[in-house]
Amino acid sequence: MSEAKPVKVIILGKEFHIACREEERDDLMTAALHLDEKMRHIRSNSQIGSFDRIAVMAALNIAHELVQAQSQNPPPPQNNRAITERVVAMQERIDAALAAATPDDK
């Protein structure tokens, strides 16, 4: 595996630098685009204005989609740990990016 390097993603007009290994870069970019779309949809269809609140609502919606998909097509037991580890790693990257945002960004 390669060393993690910063990758720039833009979510809801805000720039974040996320550490990511080269072999995971495309997945990160796809995830960032999906998150951006979810957040834009929430912002345009609700009265929520805070970036943090929009991010939490988007995370809950995406987690709900994941739970539904897993209940319809449960992965083989040997893949559960790998999937959980990837979801946890992505959540840690999102948390780090949100924590790095300046108060003006929130």
N, C-alpha and C positions, 0 to 999 in steps of 0.2 A: 504494500500500500504506500501511496505517496504521502508526503508531508502536507499538513493542512496549511492553506494560504488564504488570505482574505479575498473574498469575492464580493463585489458591490451589487446589491439588490435595491430596488426602489419599490417601496410599498406605501401606497396612499400618498405619493408625492414626497416621501421621506427616504433619504438614502441611508442604508445600513451596510456595514462591512461585516460579513459573516465568515468565520474560519471554516474552510471546507477543503477536503482532499479532491484532487483533480478528477478522480473517477466518480465522485459524487456531485460534481459541478452541475451537470445537466439536470439531475434530479432536484437539486437546490433551486435552480432557476425556474423549473416547472412548478415547484412548490410555492415559490415566491409569487409567481404570476397567478396561481390559483388563490393564494391568500389575498393578493391585491384585488382580484376580482370580487372575492367574497366581501372584503372590507368596503369596497366602493358600492356594492349592492346594499349593504347594511346602512351605510351613510346616506345613500340617496332614498332609501325606503323607511327611514326612521328619524326620530328626533334626537338620536344619540350624536353628540358632537365631539366628545373626547376621543382622542386617538386610542388611548388605553381601553376604554369601554368598547369601542368598535373592534379592537383586536381580540378582546375576550369573547365577544359575541361571535366573531368569525371563528375563533378557536373552538368554541362550543359547537358551532354548526358543523365544522369539519370533523370534530371528534364524533359527533352524532352520525355523520355519514359513514365514518370508519366502523363504528359499532354496528350499524345496519348492514354494511357490506360483509363484515365478519360473521354476522349471524346468518346471513344468507349463504355464504360460502366460507365456512370456517377453514382456515389454513391447516395443513397437516401439523401435528404436534411439534415436530422438529423445527418448524419455521416460526412458532410463536415467540420464542426467545429473540430471534433475530429481528422480527418485526417490532417487538417491544423495545429492543435496544435502539433501533432506528428512530422510532417515535420519540423516545426519551432524548436522544441526541438532538433531534430537530427541535424539541421543546426547549432544551437547554440553549440552543443557538438563538431561538426567538426571545427567550428570557434575557439573554445577554445583550441582544440588540436593543430591546426595550429599555434595559437598565442603562445602556450607554447613551440613550437619547437625552438631550439636554432638556431642562424644564420647559424651554420655549417650544420644544417639539411636541409636548404632550397636550 
